[in-house]
């Protein structure tokens, strides 16, 4: 009997131990399962558009006695009321959140007086601008707290929708997420001659799209579990406005879309699946309008679209789920399963007539690769580009002024990336060997590279030469950039060598 009791007791202990081990092992599996099922975010059909879309102040600067167009930007902290009665700490340029739309013309000399009133070092990068490396505003042009930086350059590129944002090494995501961003419009004679919507804030509307997480009275920047892309928010701000609507008084409205989010990719379209005309990409106008119903933009990319409205109607700018070759895990945790209602357009009962869009827009000014003197290859992985993490003191290579190159960029690590090159406007020659789709047919400075995809780019380097001051190339998912997914190149004269040491490397 004693032996039988011991045997039963031993079996109970063994079973209890086995069940305990199984239960402990099941905890992380259960956590993963719950996190996976709760990961998708959707506001489609659930947004009451109750706030009028804010339009950033248009700033054309002042012209000094020497004919230089001068702008002033002050980086500062403030408080913003995204929801009635709740004030949130934010950062902005010349205000509490975001910044003015700067506007200049091709051929003008411009100067921007940037004052840093934040409590930490930052910088201001002119994203998409062709200008000397020392004026670029990358991590080497840091502005200390309380400091001033005054870049000056001549605008020497076609009309385009550019933007400006901080680029401090290691903290760019945080600075942009808090609200440091603004648009920079460039005009030229070609764009002036076209019958395009052009009344700022009326039928030519800036649309700065950012995702946020509002937790009580604060902007929460937490990276949720398994989000290897970086920060992903659950709500959308447009020009700093939550649940916005815009009243349209013209038959045609031009939306200048900017994905100013730090990691989220959007697949833009309208709630009624209407077609719209794509007239411009990152760095300028297309040669001809392209009719689309969907348009994907990754962080940093821009697009100009023209939408036709009918009297009294409403439609919603919406982002729908998109796979882009992501596996089930990356799709779920990189935002690919998410959907958002972003901006409602409300047409007046009577609309002002708009002229038809021109059949021809602007001549092609990006290279086609035929004159390329060299081909370079770039492998994108979270650990670095071409297996190398960013080093502020290292120049990765030099390009020769007034030459063209072909860059082949491949994503090999299964997660989404994109690729931004400072200073240059490039042409996308192919995606996986096929001609680029219409959305990539215009001048670009940032391109999305899906997992397993390869894009070929044609670039021309017009300088000016500076063997000691680099431009950046990097993933524009800003947490990836912050974790050293970035490299540096310099422009040199023929026969000139790059510096072996960057004297201002931080």
C-alpha positions as CSV (number, residue, x, y, z in Angstrom):
1,X,0.0,0.0,0.0
2,X,2.8,2.4,0.9
3,X,4.5,1.7,-2.5
4,X,1.2,2.4,-4.3
5,X,0.7,5.7,-2.5
6,X,4.3,6.8,-3.4
7,X,3.7,5.8,-7.0
8,X,0.5,7.8,-7.2
9,X,2.2,10.8,-5.5
10,X,5.1,10.6,-8.0
11,X,2.7,10.5,-10.9
12,X,0.8,13.6,-9.6
13,X,4.1,15.4,-9.1
14,X,5.3,14.5,-12.6
15,X,2.1,15.6,-14.2
16,X,2.1,18.8,-12.2
17,X,5.6,19.5,-13.3
18,X,4.8,18.8,-16.9
19,X,1.7,21.0,-16.9
20,X,3.8,23.8,-15.2
21,X,6.4,23.6,-18.0
22,X,3.7,23.6,-20.7
23,X,2.0,26.6,-19.1
24,X,5.2,28.6,-18.8
25,X,6.1,27.7,-22.4
26,X,2.6,28.8,-23.5
27,X,2.9,32.3,-22.0
28,X,5.2,33.8,-24.7
29,X,3.2,31.9,-27.4
30,X,0.0,33.4,-26.0
31,X,1.6,36.9,-25.8
32,X,2.7,36.6,-29.4
33,X,-0.8,35.4,-30.5
34,X,-2.5,38.3,-28.7
35,X,-0.1,40.9,-30.0
36,X,-0.5,39.5,-33.5
37,X,-4.3,39.6,-33.5
38,X,-4.3,43.1,-32.0
39,X,-1.6,44.6,-34.3
40,X,-3.8,45.9,-37.2
41,X,-5.1,49.4,-37.0
42,X,-8.1,50.7,-39.0
43,X,-10.0,54.0,-38.9
44,X,-11.8,53.3,-42.2
45,X,-15.4,54.3,-41.9
46,X,-14.9,55.4,-38.3
47,X,-13.7,59.0,-38.6
48,X,-16.0,62.0,-38.0
49,X,-14.3,64.8,-39.9
50,X,-15.0,67.6,-37.5
51,X,-11.9,69.8,-37.8
52,X,-11.2,72.2,-40.7
53,X,-7.9,71.4,-42.3
54,X,-5.2,73.8,-41.1
55,X,-3.1,75.3,-43.9
56,X,0.5,76.1,-43.0
57,X,1.5,79.7,-43.3
58,X,3.0,80.6,-46.7
59,X,6.3,82.3,-46.2
60,X,8.0,83.9,-49.2
61,X,10.6,85.6,-47.1
62,X,12.0,89.0,-47.6
63,X,14.4,90.2,-50.3
64,X,17.5,92.1,-49.0
65,X,19.5,94.9,-50.7
66,X,21.6,92.3,-52.5
67,X,18.6,90.5,-53.9
68,X,18.9,87.5,-51.6
69,X,15.6,86.0,-50.5
70,X,15.9,85.6,-46.7
71,X,13.8,83.2,-44.5
72,X,13.8,82.9,-40.8
73,X,13.2,79.6,-39.0
74,X,13.1,79.1,-35.2
75,X,13.1,75.6,-33.8
76,X,11.2,75.6,-30.6
77,X,8.9,73.7,-28.2
78,X,5.3,74.5,-27.6
79,X,1.9,73.2,-26.8
80,X,-0.8,72.1,-29.4
81,X,-4.5,71.4,-28.9
82,X,-5.1,68.4,-31.2
83,X,-8.3,67.7,-29.3
84,X,-10.5,70.3,-27.6
85,X,-9.5,71.0,-24.1
86,X,-6.3,68.9,-24.2
87,X,-2.9,70.5,-24.7
88,X,0.0,68.4,-25.9
89,X,3.7,69.3,-25.8
90,X,5.1,69.5,-29.3
91,X,7.9,71.0,-31.4
92,X,7.7,73.2,-34.4
93,X,9.3,75.9,-36.6
94,X,8.1,79.4,-35.9
95,X,5.2,78.0,-34.0
96,X,4.1,75.2,-31.7
97,X,3.9,72.4,-34.3
98,X,5.2,71.9,-37.9
99,X,6.4,74.9,-39.8
100,X,5.6,77.4,-42.6
101,X,5.6,76.5,-46.3
102,X,8.7,78.3,-47.7
103,X,8.5,79.3,-51.4
104,X,11.3,80.4,-53.8
105,X,12.0,80.4,-57.5
106,X,14.7,78.8,-59.6
107,X,17.6,81.1,-60.1
108,X,17.1,82.9,-56.8
109,X,19.8,83.3,-54.1
110,X,18.2,82.2,-50.8
111,X,19.4,82.4,-47.2
112,X,17.7,80.7,-44.2
113,X,18.5,82.0,-40.7
114,X,17.9,79.0,-38.5
115,X,17.8,79.5,-34.7
116,X,17.7,76.5,-32.4
117,X,15.6,77.3,-29.3
118,X,15.3,73.6,-28.3
119,X,17.0,72.2,-25.3
120,X,19.2,69.9,-27.5
121,X,21.3,69.8,-30.6
122,X,19.4,69.4,-33.9
123,X,19.8,70.3,-37.6
124,X,17.6,71.2,-40.6
125,X,18.0,69.2,-43.8
126,X,16.5,70.6,-47.1
127,X,15.1,67.3,-48.4
128,X,15.3,67.1,-52.2
129,X,17.3,70.3,-52.6
130,X,20.3,70.5,-54.9
131,X,22.8,72.6,-52.9
132,X,26.4,72.5,-51.6
133,X,27.1,69.8,-49.0
134,X,28.0,72.3,-46.3
135,X,24.5,73.8,-46.7
136,X,22.7,70.4,-46.8
137,X,21.7,70.3,-43.2
138,X,22.7,66.7,-42.6
139,X,24.2,65.4,-39.4
140,X,27.5,67.2,-40.0
141,X,25.7,70.6,-39.9
142,X,24.6,70.3,-36.3
143,X,23.1,73.3,-34.6
144,X,23.7,73.4,-30.9
145,X,21.0,74.4,-28.4
146,X,20.9,78.2,-28.5
147,X,22.9,78.3,-31.8
148,X,22.3,79.8,-35.2
149,X,23.0,78.3,-38.6
150,X,22.7,80.4,-41.8
151,X,23.0,78.3,-45.0
152,X,23.0,80.3,-48.3
153,X,22.7,78.8,-51.8
154,X,21.3,79.4,-55.3
155,X,18.1,77.5,-56.3
156,X,19.2,75.5,-59.4
157,X,16.6,72.9,-60.1
158,X,13.1,72.7,-61.7
159,X,9.9,73.5,-59.8
160,X,9.1,70.8,-57.2
161,X,7.5,70.1,-53.8
162,X,10.3,69.6,-51.3
163,X,10.3,69.6,-47.5
164,X,12.6,70.4,-44.6
165,X,13.1,68.4,-41.4
166,X,15.8,67.7,-38.7
167,X,18.6,65.3,-39.4
168,X,20.6,64.9,-36.1
169,X,22.6,61.7,-36.0
170,X,20.8,59.1,-33.9
171,X,17.7,61.2,-33.0
172,X,16.0,62.1,-36.3
173,X,12.9,60.0,-35.6
174,X,12.2,61.7,-32.3
175,X,12.6,65.2,-33.7
176,X,10.4,64.6,-36.7
177,X,7.8,62.7,-34.8
178,X,7.3,65.6,-32.4
179,X,6.4,68.0,-35.2
180,X,9.6,69.4,-36.8
181,X,8.7,69.4,-40.5
182,X,7.6,71.8,-43.2
183,X,7.2,72.1,-47.0
184,X,9.4,74.0,-49.4
185,X,7.8,74.9,-52.8
186,X,10.0,75.8,-55.8
187,X,8.6,77.5,-58.9
188,X,10.1,78.1,-62.3
189,X,9.0,79.6,-65.7
190,X,7.8,76.2,-67.0
191,X,5.5,75.6,-64.0
192,X,4.2,79.2,-64.2
193,X,3.1,78.7,-67.8
194,X,1.0,75.7,-67.1
195,X,-2.7,75.8,-66.4
196,X,-2.5,74.0,-63.1
197,X,-4.3,74.8,-59.8
198,X,-2.1,77.3,-58.1
199,X,-4.0,79.2,-55.4
200,X,-2.2,78.2,-52.2
201,X,-4.5,76.7,-49.6
202,X,-7.5,77.0,-51.9
203,X,-7.1,74.7,-55.0
204,X,-3.4,74.0,-54.4
205,X,-3.3,72.4,-51.0
206,X,-0.3,71.1,-48.9
207,X,-1.1,67.8,-47.3
208,X,1.5,66.8,-44.6
209,X,0.5,63.3,-43.4
210,X,1.9,62.0,-40.0
211,X,0.8,59.2,-37.8
212,X,0.7,59.8,-34.1
213,X,-0.2,58.0,-30.8
214,X,-2.1,60.4,-28.5
215,X,-1.9,59.1,-24.9
216,X,-3.9,61.6,-22.7
217,X,-2.1,64.9,-23.1
218,X,1.1,63.6,-24.7
219,X,2.6,62.3,-27.9
220,X,3.6,58.7,-27.2
221,X,6.7,57.6,-29.2
222,X,6.9,54.1,-27.9
223,X,7.8,51.4,-30.4
224,X,5.3,48.7,-29.9
225,X,6.3,45.0,-29.7
226,X,7.8,43.5,-32.9
227,X,7.8,46.9,-34.8
228,X,11.2,46.6,-36.4
229,X,10.3,49.4,-38.8
230,X,10.2,51.9,-35.9
231,X,7.3,54.1,-34.6
232,X,3.8,53.4,-35.9
233,X,0.9,55.5,-34.6
234,X,-2.8,54.7,-34.5
235,X,-4.2,58.1,-35.6
236,X,-3.4,60.5,-38.5
237,X,-2.7,64.2,-38.5
238,X,-2.9,66.2,-41.7
239,X,-1.1,69.6,-41.4
240,X,-1.3,69.0,-37.6
241,X,-5.1,68.5,-37.8
242,X,-6.9,65.5,-36.4
243,X,-10.0,64.3,-38.4
244,X,-9.7,67.1,-41.0
245,X,-12.0,68.2,-43.8
246,X,-11.2,70.7,-46.6
247,X,-13.9,72.7,-48.4
248,X,-13.3,72.7,-52.2
249,X,-14.6,75.6,-54.3
250,X,-13.0,74.6,-57.7
251,X,-13.6,71.8,-60.1
252,X,-10.0,70.7,-59.8
253,X,-8.0,70.6,-56.6
254,X,-4.3,69.9,-56.4
255,X,-3.1,68.0,-53.4
256,X,0.6,68.1,-52.6
257,X,1.1,64.9,-50.6
258,X,4.0,64.5,-48.2
259,X,4.5,61.4,-46.2
260,X,6.1,63.0,-43.2
261,X,5.6,59.9,-41.0
262,X,8.7,58.3,-39.6
263,X,8.0,54.7,-40.6
264,X,4.5,54.2,-42.0
265,X,3.8,53.7,-45.7
266,X,0.5,54.8,-47.2
267,X,-1.4,53.5,-50.1
268,X,-3.4,56.6,-51.1
269,X,-6.7,56.5,-52.9
270,X,-10.3,57.8,-52.5
271,X,-13.2,56.2,-50.8
272,X,-15.2,56.0,-54.0
273,X,-12.1,54.6,-56.0
274,X,-12.2,57.6,-58.3
275,X,-9.2,58.2,-60.6
276,X,-6.9,61.2,-60.2
277,X,-4.1,62.6,-62.2
278,X,-0.5,62.3,-60.9
279,X,1.4,65.4,-62.1
280,X,4.5,65.4,-60.0
281,X,6.7,63.2,-57.9
282,X,9.4,63.9,-55.3
283,X,11.6,66.3,-57.3
284,X,9.4,67.8,-60.0
285,X,6.7,67.5,-62.6
286,X,6.2,64.5,-64.8
287,X,6.4,64.9,-68.6
288,X,2.7,64.0,-68.9
289,X,-0.1,63.5,-66.3
290,X,-0.7,59.8,-65.4
291,X,-4.2,58.6,-64.4
292,X,-4.2,56.5,-61.2
293,X,-6.5,55.2,-58.6
294,X,-3.9,54.2,-56.0
295,X,-0.6,55.8,-55.1
296,X,1.8,54.4,-52.5
297,X,4.3,56.8,-50.7
298,X,6.9,55.7,-48.2
299,X,8.4,58.1,-45.6
300,X,9.9,61.1,-47.2
301,X,8.3,60.7,-50.6
302,X,6.0,63.3,-52.1
303,X,3.5,63.5,-54.9
304,X,1.3,66.1,-56.6
305,X,-2.1,64.8,-57.6
306,X,-5.1,66.6,-59.2
307,X,-8.6,65.5,-58.2
308,X,-11.8,66.4,-60.1
309,X,-14.8,67.3,-57.9
310,X,-18.5,67.6,-58.6
311,X,-20.8,70.1,-57.0
312,X,-22.0,69.1,-53.5
313,X,-20.1,65.8,-53.3
314,X,-17.8,64.5,-50.6
315,X,-15.0,62.0,-50.9
316,X,-12.4,60.8,-48.4
317,X,-8.6,60.5,-49.1
318,X,-7.9,57.0,-47.7
319,X,-5.0,54.6,-47.2
320,X,-5.8,51.0,-47.6
321,X,-3.8,47.8,-46.6
322,X,-1.0,46.9,-48.9
323,X,1.2,43.8,-49.0
324,X,4.2,44.8,-51.1
325,X,5.8,41.4,-51.0
326,X,6.0,41.3,-47.2
327,X,5.5,38.0,-45.4
328,X,2.6,37.6,-43.0
329,X,4.8,38.6,-40.0
330,X,6.3,41.8,-41.5
331,X,3.0,42.8,-43.1
332,X,1.2,42.6,-39.8
333,X,3.9,44.4,-37.7
334,X,5.1,46.9,-40.3
335,X,1.7,48.4,-40.8
336,X,0.8,46.6,-44.1
337,X,-2.5,45.5,-42.7
338,X,-3.5,49.0,-41.5
339,X,-6.0,51.3,-43.1
340,X,-6.9,55.0,-42.4
341,X,-9.4,57.6,-43.4
342,X,-7.2,60.7,-43.8
343,X,-8.9,63.8,-45.2
344,X,-12.4,64.5,-46.3
345,X,-12.9,66.8,-49.4
346,X,-16.2,68.7,-49.4
347,X,-17.3,70.3,-52.6
348,X,-19.4,73.5,-52.6
349,X,-22.8,73.4,-54.2
350,X,-21.4,75.6,-57.0
351,X,-17.8,75.2,-58.2
352,X,-15.6,77.6,-60.0
353,X,-14.7,76.2,-63.5
354,X,-11.1,74.9,-63.8
355,X,-9.2,74.6,-67.1
356,X,-8.4,71.2,-68.3
357,X,-5.0,69.8,-67.3
358,X,-2.3,70.2,-69.9
359,X,-1.4,67.2,-71.9
360,X,2.3,68.0,-71.6
361,X,3.8,69.2,-68.3
362,X,7.6,69.5,-68.2
363,X,10.6,68.2,-70.1
364,X,12.5,65.3,-68.6
365,X,15.6,66.5,-66.9
366,X,16.8,63.4,-65.1
367,X,19.5,61.1,-66.6
368,X,18.6,57.9,-68.5
369,X,21.8,56.0,-67.6
370,X,23.1,56.0,-71.2
371,X,26.1,58.2,-70.2
372,X,26.9,56.4,-66.9
373,X,30.6,56.0,-66.2
374,X,30.2,53.6,-63.3
375,X,27.7,51.2,-61.7
376,X,27.5,50.8,-57.9
377,X,25.6,48.2,-55.9
378,X,23.8,48.7,-52.5
379,X,22.4,46.0,-50.3
380,X,19.9,47.2,-47.7
381,X,19.7,45.5,-44.3
382,X,18.8,46.8,-40.9
383,X,22.3,46.3,-39.8
384,X,23.7,48.7,-42.4
385,X,24.1,49.3,-46.1
386,X,26.5,46.9,-47.8
387,X,27.1,45.3,-44.5
388,X,28.5,48.6,-43.0
389,X,26.9,50.6,-40.2
390,X,27.2,54.4,-40.5
391,X,30.4,56.0,-39.3
392,X,30.4,59.8,-39.2
393,X,34.2,59.9,-39.7
394,X,34.2,57.6,-42.8
395,X,33.6,58.6,-46.4
396,X,32.3,55.5,-48.2
397,X,33.2,56.6,-51.7
398,X,33.6,59.6,-54.0
399,X,31.8,60.5,-57.2
400,X,33.2,62.7,-59.9
401,X,31.5,66.0,-60.6
402,X,29.5,66.3,-63.8
403,X,29.3,62.5,-64.3
404,X,26.4,60.0,-64.3
405,X,26.3,56.7,-62.5
406,X,23.8,53.8,-62.2
407,X,23.1,52.6,-58.7
408,X,21.5,49.2,-58.1
409,X,19.7,49.0,-54.8
410,X,18.5,45.7,-53.4
411,X,16.5,44.9,-50.2
412,X,17.7,41.5,-48.8
413,X,16.5,41.3,-45.2
414,X,12.7,40.7,-45.5
415,X,11.5,44.0,-43.9
416,X,10.5,47.2,-45.7
417,X,13.1,49.8,-46.5
418,X,13.4,52.8,-48.8
419,X,16.4,54.7,-50.2
420,X,17.0,58.5,-50.1
421,X,20.0,60.2,-51.7
422,X,20.9,63.8,-50.7
423,X,21.4,66.5,-53.3
424,X,20.5,64.6,-56.5
425,X,17.3,64.0,-58.5
426,X,17.4,60.5,-59.9
427,X,15.4,58.5,-62.5
428,X,14.1,55.0,-61.6
429,X,15.3,52.8,-64.6
430,X,13.7,49.5,-63.5
431,X,12.1,47.6,-60.7
432,X,13.2,43.9,-60.8
433,X,14.2,44.4,-64.4
434,X,10.8,45.8,-65.5
435,X,10.1,49.4,-66.5
436,X,9.0,51.5,-63.6
437,X,5.3,52.0,-63.0
438,X,3.8,55.5,-63.7
439,X,4.1,56.4,-60.0
440,X,7.9,56.1,-60.3
441,X,8.2,57.7,-63.8
442,X,9.0,61.2,-62.6
443,X,12.1,62.7,-60.9
444,X,12.7,61.1,-57.5
445,X,15.0,61.5,-54.5
446,X,13.5,58.7,-52.4
447,X,12.3,55.3,-53.5
448,X,10.6,52.4,-51.7
449,X,12.4,49.1,-52.0
450,X,10.2,46.1,-51.1
451,X,11.8,42.9,-49.6
452,X,13.6,40.9,-52.3
453,X,13.2,43.8,-54.8
454,X,15.9,45.4,-56.8
455,X,15.7,49.0,-58.2
456,X,18.1,50.6,-60.7
457,X,18.6,54.3,-60.5
458,X,20.3,56.8,-62.8
459,X,22.0,59.8,-61.1
460,X,24.0,62.8,-62.2
461,X,26.3,64.6,-59.8
462,X,26.6,68.3,-60.6
463,X,28.4,69.3,-57.4
464,X,29.8,71.5,-56.3
465,X,32.9,69.5,-55.5
466,X,33.9,69.2,-51.8
467,X,36.2,66.3,-50.9
468,X,35.8,66.9,-47.1
469,X,32.0,67.4,-46.7
470,X,29.7,64.4,-47.5
471,X,26.2,64.0,-48.6
472,X,24.1,61.1,-47.1
473,X,22.4,58.1,-48.6
474,X,20.1,56.2,-46.2
475,X,16.9,54.4,-45.5
476,X,14.3,57.1,-44.7
477,X,12.5,54.9,-42.2
478,X,13.9,57.2,-39.6
479,X,14.6,54.6,-36.8
480,X,16.5,52.6,-39.4
481,X,18.5,55.8,-40.2
482,X,19.1,56.4,-36.5
483,X,20.4,52.9,-36.0
484,X,23.1,53.5,-38.6
485,X,21.5,52.4,-41.9
486,X,23.2,55.2,-43.7
487,X,26.4,56.0,-45.7
488,X,28.3,59.0,-47.0
489,X,29.7,60.1,-50.3
490,X,31.6,63.2,-51.5
491,X,31.7,64.9,-54.9
492,X,35.2,65.6,-56.3
493,X,36.7,67.1,-59.4
494,X,38.2,64.8,-62.0
495,X,41.4,63.4,-60.6
496,X,40.7,64.6,-57.1
497,X,40.7,62.3,-54.1
498,X,38.3,62.3,-51.2
499,X,39.6,63.3,-47.8
500,X,40.8,60.5,-45.6
501,X,39.3,62.1,-42.5
502,X,36.2,64.3,-42.0
503,X,37.4,67.2,-39.9
504,X,33.9,68.0,-38.7
505,X,32.8,64.4,-38.1
506,X,30.7,64.3,-34.9
